[in-house]
Amino acid sequence: MKPAWAKPHTQSFGYSPLGEVLTKAEAGPIEVKGHKLPVRINPQAILAIRLLIFTGACVSEILGLRWENINWQAQRAELPDSKTGKKHLPLPPAVLELLRELDVPNSGQGYVVRGGKAVSADVALVNLKDPWIRIRTAAGLDDVRLYDLRHSFASAAASGGMSLVLIGSMLGHKDVATTARYAHLSDDPKKVAADQISGHIKTTMSGEKGGAEVVQLHKK
C-alpha cells in the first residue's frame, strides 16, 4: 500500500508521483490525459522543473540563471538581479549533480536552461507553463502551480524543524522586518539546510528506500 503522501489530492501533494513522471519524461514521450498520443516534454523544461524543486527558487530566477552566476567553490548561484535584488542561492548536491551533466559553454557564459532548440546558451527558455501543465496532469496534480513548488520547499524545511528565519533567508523573502531578523546569518547554515531539503526530496522522487520520513507538502 502506498503511504498517504503518495496520493495527491486538492490541497496537498507528494513528490513521488511527480518524480516518476519527470523520470519517464526524460526517457521519452509520456501519456497525458486529454492527449490522444504520448507527449514529448522539452528536456530543458524538465531541467528547469528539477532545479525549481531542489532550490525553492522563483521561476524567473531559474530561467534567468546563467553560468557566470555560479560560484562552484562556494556551491551557490550569485544572482545579480532576482525578484528581491542581489541574492545568493545555495546549490545543494542534487543541483550540482544536474549542472555537472550539462553542456557548459567554453566561455563559461550563457543561460543554464536553454530555449529554442537548446543549441545556443544565448537563448533562454521562455515558456515553462505549457510543459508544466502536461507534467502535472500526467502526475495527477492538476491544481498544483509552478509557484507551489517553492511553497513546498519551505514546507519540507519547516517539517524538518528548520527555523522560519533560516527558511526565509534561503528563499530571499523581501519583507524588510523579516530580513532584518536573519540578516546576520552566513551562507554556510543556509547551504546545509538547502542540502538537507533537496537530498530529502531527491530520495523521495527516485523512490529510494531508507531515506528520511516523507512529509505531507501543502499548497498555499
Long-range contacts (C-beta under 8 A, 24 or more apart in sequence): 3-214, 4-216, 5-214, 5-215, 5-216, 5-217, 8-139, 8-140, 8-141, 8-144, 10-143, 11-218, 11-219, 12-216, 12-217, 12-218, 12-219, 13-141, 13-144, 13-148, 13-152, 13-217, 13-219, 14-204, 14-214, 14-216, 14-217, 15-53, 15-152, 15-201, 15-204, 15-205, 15-214, 15-217, 16-204, 16-205, 16-207, 16-214, 17-139, 17-140, 17-141, 18-53, 18-135, 18-136, 18-139, 18-141, 18-205, 19-204, 19-205, 19-206, 19-207, 20-139, 20-205, 20-207, 21-135, 21-138, 21-139, 22-46, 22-49, 22-50, 22-135, 22-205, 23-205, 23-206, 24-138, 25-135, 25-138, 30-134, 30-138, 31-138, 32-134, 32-137, 32-138, 33-137, 33-138, 34-137, 35-134, 39-134, 41-131, 41-134, 41-135, 42-125, 42-131, 43-118, 44-113, 44-114, 44-115, 44-118, 44-125, 45-125, 45-127, 45-128, 45-131, 45-132, 45-135, 46-131, 46-135, 47-98, 47-102, 47-112, 47-113, 48-113, 48-125, 48-128, 49-128, 49-131, 49-132, 49-135, 49-146, 49-149, 50-98, 51-95, 51-98, 51-112, 51-113, 52-146, 52-149, 52-150, 53-149, 53-153, 53-198, 53-201, 53-205, 54-92, 54-94, 54-95, 54-98, 54-198, 54-201, 54-202, 55-89, 55-90, 55-91, 55-92, 55-95, 55-153, 55-194, 55-198, 56-149, 56-150, 56-153, 56-154, 56-157, 56-170, 56-171, 56-194, 56-197, 57-89, 57-150, 58-82, 58-83, 58-147, 58-150, 59-128, 59-146, 59-147, 61-87, 61-89, 62-112, 62-113, 63-111, 63-113, 63-124, 63-125, 63-126, 63-128, 64-111, 64-124, 65-111, 65-112, 65-113, 66-109, 66-110, 66-111, 66-112, 67-104, 67-105, 67-108, 67-109, 67-110, 67-111, 67-112, 67-121, 68-108, 68-109, 70-99, 70-112, 72-96, 74-187, 75-191, 76-187, 76-191, 82-172, 83-172, 83-174, 84-172, 84-173, 84-174, 85-174, 87-172, 88-187, 88-190, 89-172, 90-170, 90-187, 90-190, 90-191, 90-193, 90-194, 90-195, 91-194, 92-191, 92-194, 92-195, 92-197, 92-198, 92-199, 93-195, 93-198, 93-199, 94-198, 94-199, 94-201, 94-202, 95-198, 143-219, 144-219, 145-219, 147-220, 148-219, 148-220, 151-218, 151-219, 151-220, 152-217, 152-218, 152-219, 153-197, 153-201, 155-215, 155-217, 155-218, 156-197, 156-200, 156-201, 156-215, 156-217, 157-193, 157-197, 159-215, 159-216, 160-196, 160-197, 160-200, 160-212, 160-215, 162-193, 162-196, 162-197, 166-190, 166-193, 167-193, 170-194
